[in-house]
Amino acid sequence: MPKDSTAPASVVDTQQVSRLSVNINQDTAEKIRVYRKRRGVSITETIRRAVAILALLDEETAKDSEVLIKSKDGKNIRQLWMV
């Protein structure tokens, strides 16, 4: 297959990567294991998603927005409080 002359020779990811080490209790570790198994993603991706959700919730509650969880049938609505 001919090489596309307009394509770069190599692509370098310039995003910085930080390696973190954290201590968590067994309950939290189990929740991470359950989520990653259910979704079929890595632990790293699980943590990325958790942080993205936390950031979204924090941004919205900082704007005095209400964060609500509604059941599929619409009968139950719960408000999520960030402390």
Secondary structure, 3 states (H helix, E strand, C coil): CCCCCCCCCCCCCCCCCCCCCCCCCHHHHHHHHHHHHHHCCCHHHHHHHHHHHHHHHHHHHHCCCCEEEECCCCCCEEEECCC
